[in-house]
Amino acid sequence: MKWEFLICIVIIWKYGLVPIAIKKIGAAEGSRTRKLVWQFFFAATLAIITMVAIGQFKLNWSIAVVAGIGAANAFGCYCHWRAYDISMSRTAMFSNLDDLVAIGLGYLVLGELEVLTPVLAAGVAVSIISAIVLARMKCPKNGLSAGLIFWVLGYSGIWGVAMFSMRFFSVRGLSLPTFVAVWYTGAWLGALFTRFAIMGRDEAGPPLTHTQIAKVFLLAIAIWTSLMLAYWLRGLAPITVIQPILLVAEMALPAIIALVFLGEARGMSRREIIAISVGLIGVALVALGFRQDELPNFAIIAERVSGALYLLGYAPYLWYIARDKRAKPLWAPWLIFSTVESIVLWEMRASQSDNWQLWGAMIGSWVAFAATLIYGKPGFIWLDAACLGAAIASVVVWQVYGQLTLGLMMSLGAIAIGMIPIFISAWHDPKGEDKAGWTMFWVSCVFATAAIPEWDLANAAQPISFLFTETIVMILLWYPRKLTAKS
């Protein structure tokens, strides 16, 4: 299996779905150390059964080292749970520390220093500055960031060494079943030590119910499969190539999930959200900063992620109009918007610069138009005519006068015109727009911009214009104007 495909699976599973399970099951207050012991007991049992069934156990000197790292990882897992309980989104912003440890060890020990670039160093600096700013702000749960930083530091060094060890032992031939079985056996022993020797009886809390144990078993399955995928991935590509990409996912996905879907944004100030946004920009620079001959691999992944996210961004809107009988969107604007995006795609394909994001946007628009035919109503506004007229004019400029680039710019301008009603709607009634959908659109634009292959008008104009318009919508939705009462 190619590592580019496997890393997409790892990103979705390990950094998209597993954090939700950790937040809801492991990090939830009460009997944490008991849950820690049960989690690693189940994971070790699953790993040992798999290893025996496959028959790949090999006894050598590295077994003791892996078990020791696994034992330390148990305490790191406990620290991670405590940090997640305080703030999942804030923890995600500090998560670059363990990745930087892993990347640094990859440079120093495995001789993968040649991928270090000034852009990567700049991204590291921006990420660290963002983390420092967040560290000086108060947390919504305990009032101070000191507790969060303590728990983050507790797991960052351990996990940095742990991630490096996966690459180190995989390139030296330690089989996947053996590594996972020994790792989780050590983690179970480490969890017992954490419960009885480090945290004590008070933190153990009351015994777990059968329902709680069942939930912990599901969490154990999640982390067990996550570790196997991560170890497999690190055997396919250099750590200094894959770790920057995983760094983006580790920071971006949990932060977005916590802010948008778990409601943490409601307890944050604008300064905190801005600091988190700057941190995401920094980590994007880190991911883009490794050696240029590895860039196409990242660009392919980022482009496909952008297309998937843009298409998924339509899901909340479709769910809303199908669920709310009062929602009667006009179908004519969607018809025109879909037509204009199809024209842009046609023009970009002619210049061999089409991308996955535009395909996702075009497909999503036509699906939305089909939905409005079922749930919507007829209607037309003058901006629709202006949008369509500009798009038709762009085709004329291209086909009659041979000015493809100029025609593309006119089509993108038509899309910008079509966004004006959305700007107005978000300005007057922010609650009328879906934050989750627009946030996915905006994140898609960040990935699409990072994946631009060549910085010329044909390749860069569409992602940049989309990022610009989606950013305006995000500002209007997340920072709505304060309506003052009329005197």
Secondary structure by P-SEA (a helix, b strand, c coil): ccaaaaaaaaaacccccaaaaaaaccccccaaaaaaaaaaaaaaaaaaaaaaaacccccccaaaaaaaaaaaaaaaaaaaaaaaaacaaaaaaacaaaaaaaaaaaaccccccccccaaaaaaaaaaaaaaaaaaaccccccccaaaaaaaaaacaaaaaaaaaaaaaaaaacccaaaaaaaaaaaaaaaaaaaaccccccccccccccaaaaaaaaaaaaaaaaaaaaaaaaaacccaaaaaaaaaaaaccaaaaaaaccccccccccaaaaaaaaaaaaaaaaaaacccccaaaaaaaaaaaaaaaaaaacaaaaaaaaaccccccccaaaaaaaaaaaaaaaaaaaaaccccaaaaaaaaaaaaaaaaaaacccccccaaaaaaaaaaaaaaaaaaaccaaaaaaaaaaaaaaaaaaaaaaaaaaccccccaaaaaaaaaaaaaaaaacccccccccaaaaaaaaaaaaaaaaaaccccccccc
